[in-house]
Amino acid sequence: MAEAERIIGTPDVDDEAAAPAEKPQGRRRVVALFAVALVAYLLDLVSKIIVVEKLEHHAPIEIIGDLLKFEAVRNPGAAFGMGEAFTIIFTFIAASVIVVIIRLARKLYSLPWAIALGLLLGGALGNLTDRIFRSPGVFEGAVVDFIAPAHFAVFNLADSAIVCGGVLIVLLSFRGLDPDGTVHKD
């Protein structure tokens, strides 16, 4: 078809017009990804600084009676305190997730995926920062958790961002939306 258009003098407008339009849109999605990641990371970082300064070694603060309280807890493991002996493995998993998201960002043309991946990236960076810089040592640090609902694990804002990003990815996948912006119906 392109050869026929070249011969009769009709420019191949679709290919030329589509390429420049996609690149700026993709860049905007990458900016959205990193903006969401930065906001999630900074909210987590600031909340943990406040918790360590004001709440650690103090009585928990009841927010909604016994249903929800803020209580400073150092967690060397994963969710529900599992895997305390594998802190270094969780560190490498978080670092790997960050690398995968950054690599995927090059092919990102979907705003919902940018938001989801931004939440994952910000949360992973938040917990990785604790693993690297908090005691007992580099790559073995305990994560600061402080949101303590009744009968559930104590968590932080990074954990919340990771869960929200993960749920959004599952929903986007069920809807058939790919990170590159294409929609498929299986």
Phi, psi and chi 1 to 4 in degrees:
 res  aa     phi    psi   chi1   chi2   chi3   chi4
   1 MET       -  -43.5  179.6   74.2  160.5      -
   2 ALA   -63.8  -36.7      -      -      -      -
   3 GLU   -64.8  -41.1 -179.5   66.1   20.9      -
   4 ALA   -65.1  -41.2      -      -      -      -
   5 GLU   -65.9  -35.4  -70.4  176.3  -15.7      -
   6 ARG   -65.7  -40.4 -173.4 -172.9   61.1   76.3
   7 ILE   -67.3  -42.3  -68.2  171.7      -      -
   8 ILE   -87.9   -3.5   61.6  172.2      -      -
   9 GLY    92.5    7.2      -      -      -      -
  10 THR   -85.9  121.8  -53.1      -      -      -
  11 PRO   -68.2  148.2   22.7  -29.1      -      -
  12 ASP   -81.5   78.9 -167.0    1.8      -      -
  13 VAL   -69.1  -36.5  176.6      -      -      -
  14 ASP   -60.1  -47.6  -70.3  -22.7      -      -
  15 ASP   -66.4  -42.8  -68.8  -19.0      -      -
  16 GLU   -70.7  -39.0  -66.7  171.7    6.4      -
  17 ALA   -75.2  -34.4      -      -      -      -
  18 ALA   -71.6  -40.0      -      -      -      -
  19 ALA   -61.9  -50.4      -      -      -      -
  20 PRO   -66.2  -31.1  -20.9   29.2      -      -
  21 ALA   -69.9  -32.9      -      -      -      -
  22 GLU   -73.2  -39.3  -72.9  177.8    1.3      -
  23 LYS   -63.4  -48.9  -72.2 -173.0 -179.7 -176.2
  24 PRO   -62.4  -37.3  -23.4   32.0      -      -
  25 GLN   -62.8  -42.3 -177.6 -179.2   15.1      -
  26 GLY   -62.3  -42.1      -      -      -      -
  27 ARG   -62.3  -40.6  -80.2 -169.3 -148.3  115.1
  28 ARG   -62.5  -36.3  -80.5 -166.1  -66.7  -99.9
  29 ARG   -68.2  -37.3  -59.7  -50.1 -175.6 -115.9
  30 VAL   -66.9  -39.9  171.4      -      -      -
  31 VAL   -61.8  -41.8  168.8      -      -      -
  32 ALA   -62.1  -43.5      -      -      -      -
  33 LEU   -56.6  -51.1 -179.2  149.0      -      -
  34 PHE   -71.2  -30.0  -72.1  114.1      -      -
  35 ALA   -66.8  -45.3      -      -      -      -
  36 VAL   -63.1  -43.9  168.6      -      -      -
  37 ALA   -60.1  -43.1      -      -      -      -
  38 LEU   -64.3  -43.9 -178.1   63.9      -      -
  39 VAL   -63.3  -46.6  167.9      -      -      -
  40 ALA   -61.6  -43.5      -      -      -      -
  41 TYR   -63.5  -47.3  176.3   72.5      -      -
  42 LEU   -66.3  -39.4  -70.0  175.6      -      -
  43 LEU   -61.6  -42.6  -73.8  171.9      -      -
  44 ASP   -65.1  -47.1  179.1   65.3      -      -
  45 LEU   -61.6  -47.9 -175.3   63.2      -      -
  46 VAL   -64.5  -42.2  168.1      -      -      -
  47 SER   -62.5  -39.9   67.6      -      -      -
  48 LYS   -69.5  -36.2  -71.3  174.1 -179.7  175.6
  49 ILE   -62.0  -44.1  -70.6  170.0      -      -
  50 ILE   -65.0  -44.1  -67.2  168.6      -      -
  51 VAL   -62.0  -46.0  164.7      -      -      -
  52 VAL   -63.8  -40.6  168.3      -      -      -
  53 GLU   -73.6  -41.9 -176.5  179.4  -49.3      -
  54 LYS  -104.9  -23.8  -57.6  -75.0 -174.8 -173.5
  55 LEU  -114.2  -28.5 -168.7   57.3      -      -
  56 GLU   -64.4  136.6 -160.7  165.6   50.4      -
  57 HIS    68.2   22.6  -52.2  -63.8      -      -
  58 HIS  -128.2  165.9  -68.9   85.8      -      -
  59 ALA   -65.8  147.4      -      -      -      -
  60 PRO   -60.7  152.7  -19.2   28.7      -      -
  61 ILE  -102.2  120.5  -60.6  171.8      -      -
  62 GLU   -78.1  126.1  -69.5 -175.0   -1.5      -
  63 ILE   -97.8  -50.5  -55.4  -60.3      -      -
  64 ILE  -129.6   78.8  -54.4  173.2      -      -
  65 GLY    50.6 -132.9      -      -      -      -
  66 ASP   -85.1   -7.1  -72.6  -22.0      -      -
  67 LEU   -73.8  -35.7  -65.6  176.7      -      -
  68 LEU  -148.5  130.1  178.2   65.8      -      -
  69 LYS  -143.1  161.1   57.9 -173.8  170.7 -178.3
  70 PHE  -100.7  122.5  -71.5  159.2      -      -
  71 GLU  -143.0  120.6  177.3  179.2   11.1      -
  72 ALA   -72.1  123.9      -      -      -      -
  73 VAL  -136.6  135.6  174.4      -      -      -
  74 ARG   -97.4  122.1  -63.0  -72.6 -178.6  121.1
  75 ASN  -117.0  106.8 -178.5    2.3      -      -
  76 PRO   -79.9  -12.1   27.1  -32.3      -      -
  77 GLY  -101.4 -151.1      -      -      -      -
  78 ALA  -104.4 -155.5      -      -      -      -
  79 ALA   -56.0  141.5      -      -      -      -
  80 PHE    61.0   20.8  -60.1   98.3      -      -
  81 GLY    72.7   11.2      -      -      -      -
  82 MET   -74.9  149.4  -65.6 -174.6  -61.7      -
  83 GLY    74.5   35.5      -      -      -      -
  84 GLU   -60.4  -27.0  -70.2 -178.4   15.3      -
  85 ALA   -81.0   -5.2      -      -      -      -
  86 PHE  -112.5   29.2  -57.8  105.7      -      -
  87 THR   -54.2  -43.3  -57.8      -      -      -
  88 ILE   -65.6  -32.6 -162.9  157.0      -      -
  89 ILE   -67.1  -42.1  -67.0  170.9      -      -
  90 PHE   -62.7  -34.2  -61.3  132.4      -      -
  91 THR   -62.5  -46.7  -57.0      -      -      -
  92 PHE   -69.9  -32.3  -72.6  116.0      -      -
  93 ILE   -64.4  -46.3  -70.0  170.3      -      -
  94 ALA   -61.0  -42.4      -      -      -      -
  95 ALA   -63.9  -39.4      -      -      -      -
  96 SER   -64.9  -42.1  -61.2      -      -      -
  97 VAL   -60.1  -42.0  166.4      -      -      -
  98 ILE   -62.2  -44.7  -68.7  166.2      -      -
  99 VAL   -63.6  -43.2  168.6      -      -      -
 100 VAL   -62.6  -43.2  167.6      -      -      -
 101 ILE   -64.8  -42.5  -69.2  170.5      -      -
 102 ILE   -64.2  -39.1  -69.3  171.2      -      -
 103 ARG   -67.2  -39.4  -70.0 -170.9   58.4  141.0
 104 LEU   -67.7  -26.1 -176.1   60.1      -      -
 105 ALA   -58.9  -28.0      -      -      -      -
 106 ARG   -63.8  -26.0  -68.0 -178.3  -71.8  155.4
 107 LYS  -106.1   16.6  -60.4  175.9 -176.1  176.6
 108 LEU   -90.5  117.8 -170.9   62.3      -      -
 109 TYR  -129.2   15.8  -72.8   89.1      -      -
 110 SER  -120.7  122.9  166.6      -      -      -
 111 LEU   -64.6  -44.2 -177.9   59.3      -      -
 112 PRO   -59.7  -39.1  -25.6   34.2      -      -
 113 TRP   -67.0  -36.2  -88.6   93.0      -      -
 114 ALA   -61.8  -41.6      -      -      -      -
 115 ILE   -65.5  -47.2  -67.5  167.7      -      -
 116 ALA   -61.1  -48.0      -      -      -      -
 117 LEU   -68.7  -31.9  -67.8  172.9      -      -
 118 GLY   -63.8  -40.9      -      -      -      -
 119 LEU   -63.6  -44.6  -71.4  168.4      -      -
 120 LEU   -61.4  -44.6  -77.8  177.2      -      -
 121 LEU   -63.9  -47.2 -179.3   59.2      -      -
 122 GLY   -61.9  -42.1      -      -      -      -
 123 GLY   -66.3  -43.6      -      -      -      -
 124 ALA   -63.5  -41.0      -      -      -      -
 125 LEU   -64.4  -39.1  -76.7  169.5      -      -
 126 GLY   -61.3  -48.7      -      -      -      -
 127 ASN   -73.0  -32.9  -75.8  -21.1      -      -
 128 LEU   -65.4  -37.1 -176.5   60.6      -      -
 129 THR   -59.0  -43.1  -60.9      -      -      -
 130 ASP   -63.3  -44.2  -78.1   -1.7      -      -
 131 ARG   -62.8  -32.1  -59.1 -102.5 -175.3 -128.7
 132 ILE   -84.3  -42.9  -67.3  172.8      -      -
 133 PHE  -104.6  -11.2  -64.5  108.9      -      -
 134 ARG   -96.2  160.9  -63.6 -152.5 -173.1  -89.7
 135 SER   -67.4  151.9   62.1      -      -      -
 136 PRO   -88.4  -10.9   29.2  -31.6      -      -
 137 GLY   178.0  174.2      -      -      -      -
 138 VAL   -60.4  131.4  176.6      -      -      -
 139 PHE    68.1    5.7  -61.6  116.5      -      -
 140 GLU  -129.1    9.1  -62.7  176.9   -6.1      -
 141 GLY   -66.8  151.5      -      -      -      -
 142 ALA   -89.5  137.7      -      -      -      -
 143 VAL   -77.2  139.8  172.8      -      -      -
 144 VAL   -85.0  116.1  174.5      -      -      -
 145 ASP  -112.1  150.0  -70.4  -28.0      -      -
 146 PHE  -152.2  -14.8   62.6   93.8      -      -
 147 ILE   -88.6  113.7  -56.9  168.9      -      -
 148 ALA  -121.6   87.0      -      -      -      -
 149 PRO   -72.5  152.9    0.2    7.4      -      -
 150 ALA   -62.9  137.1      -      -      -      -
 151 HIS    59.8   34.5  -46.7  -65.7      -      -
 152 PHE  -148.6  169.1 -164.9   70.7      -      -
 153 ALA   -69.6  149.5      -      -      -      -
 154 VAL   -80.5  135.0 -178.8      -      -      -
 155 PHE  -141.1 -177.7   58.6   94.4      -      -
 156 ASN  -133.1 -177.1   57.5   43.9      -      -
 157 LEU   -69.3  -30.3  -64.9 -178.8      -      -
 158 ALA   -64.1  -42.9      -      -      -      -
 159 ASP   -61.5  -41.4  -61.3  -26.7      -      -
 160 SER   -62.5  -42.3  -62.6      -      -      -
 161 ALA   -63.8  -41.2      -      -      -      -
 162 ILE   -63.3  -45.8  -69.4  168.0      -      -
 163 VAL   -65.3  -45.3  168.4      -      -      -
 164 CYS   -62.7  -41.8  -69.8      -      -      -
 165 GLY   -62.9  -42.5      -      -      -      -
 166 GLY   -63.9  -43.5      -      -      -      -
 167 VAL   -62.8  -42.4  167.5      -      -      -
 168 LEU   -63.3  -39.4 -174.6   53.3      -      -
 169 ILE   -63.0  -42.2  -73.6  171.2      -      -
 170 VAL   -62.4  -44.9  168.8      -      -      -
 171 LEU   -62.9  -43.0  -67.4  174.0      -      -
 172 LEU   -63.4  -38.6  -66.9  170.8      -      -
 173 SER   -65.8  -42.4  -63.6      -      -      -
 174 PHE   -63.5  -33.5  -82.0  131.6      -      -
 175 ARG   -78.6   -9.4  -66.0 -165.0   64.4 -146.4
 176 GLY    84.6   16.3      -      -      -      -
 177 LEU   -92.0  123.6 -179.0   61.7      -      -
 178 ASP   -94.7  159.6  -69.0  -26.1      -      -
 179 PRO   -58.6  -27.4  -25.0   33.7      -      -
 180 ASP   -81.5    3.2   66.3   -0.3      -      -
 181 GLY    94.7   -8.7      -      -      -      -
 182 THR   -77.5  150.4   59.3      -      -      -
 183 VAL  -117.5  130.7  178.9      -      -      -
 184 HIS  -126.8  148.6   61.1  -84.1      -      -
 185 LYS  -116.3  111.1  -53.8 -112.4 -169.5  -94.1
 186 ASP   -98.0      -  -70.7  -21.7      -      -
